[in-house]
């Protein structure tokens, strides 16, 4: 901290704030990218707090007389007219005891100093002209295309600038049409301890100037002096009126005691540089007024030096604390979102996750093996059997007892067996498809959750799906269907309805050779009928007596199919449960490990969020303290500030 501020209670307070910010940035509570940016801003504030120089920035619109005023202070036409200047940077003027110099920070080149060979090499291309003097060097840099390359410009010259330890900041003249110059002026406001605002008397308090005063310069209005230039262009009787007008407008903008200093820098500079200021006769009125303005500004600078520097440092510090608060707030929001995402993607209860999947898979299996749909399919197939039986004994076919018996027996056995098998095969296929779909769904959901959980734990992993066995849903046994058909045939074979003489015996013998059990029964029917009646009557009698037997066989087969489909459903349920058990066995320990890691991460995030909240709150509290200090500085009378 500077010696100048050692006796002021503000400086220890500022040092405490800077130390706190340095501690915050020294840890990892602020993102690395922002730490670098905020660290650079902290170094700027620290350097400014340790620098005893008073910075006076000069602001004004283009063609307001700003360059002429500055040239008057140094008693030479050093700076070119703003109409010719094309640079987009602020020019810093310092007093030095040694050789005069010009230092330009050039894009792509670094610092280039005048006089030097590197400066000559850099400035040679733009065109003719000499750089033998500081004025000529400035002319080359500020009024040619070289100006576009200049990032920073510092002029070191011999003149005493309004007092010892004072640096002047010459800002580009701002205008409505040149946004770049306005932005440079706004940046200079943040560096300025005091401000000189140049107001041309011929266009006092324009809308552009009022906008600048009520905007970027608003917090500096208590540290401003307003130099009313070009008064030589007014009637002498009008100068006081214009001065009053400017003071009234400044009162309206919130300046309690505006300092308005009318003068004619151009006329004074002409006299001072011509050596006529102290010639015979009465002193030049313009020179006298200008010198009075210069003295008044020097008095203001001397009287407000310490408080003005403190106000600048406090302003920079307040902005830095605001950035720290904003960064901590953003960090808290980001960490809270990360914690929320971690909570959504975790698997805190792995068995419950698998139970939820199992319940859904079983519901899907139940829909896939809807018995009503399957039996309707079986009924539709069996319904066509009657037409085929009629066709088997149509016409003269019933006269051939052996052939008719064989055809009907084979037809009934094969059709019922085939339709039963097709129905059960369809059920098994649906079951296998449902199981594969449920397994794929489980693999996707678990894999997504696992990868996300592993990623949030700082690991890059994917979960390999648990594979199904090749025969996850085996085909059901249809032996019960065959037994049902044989049992129906046995019952028919023992019935007295078919014991009807030689024809029955012949038919039964023929039927038994073609198809066991059912063939014997059907053959007996045919033999008995044909032995007593003609073909048509025999056919009708055969169908009338055979249909109930066939219907009974169909019902028996349907029951067997229903049992088989139930067996398929049971086996599907067992496969679902087995798959759940395999996931539980294979992944329980890994999920427990990741959940433990997730819990630690959640706890760490909670700590970081709390730390970010504390930083934001503390930065806000410190900003309040600084605002109070700045308010005290504004309220303290100038005579008591030192």
Order of alpha helices (4+ residues) and beta strands (2+ residues): alpha-alpha-beta-alpha-beta-beta-beta-alpha-alpha-beta-beta-alpha-beta-alpha-beta-alpha-beta-alpha-alpha-alpha-alpha-alpha-alpha-alpha-alpha-alpha-alpha
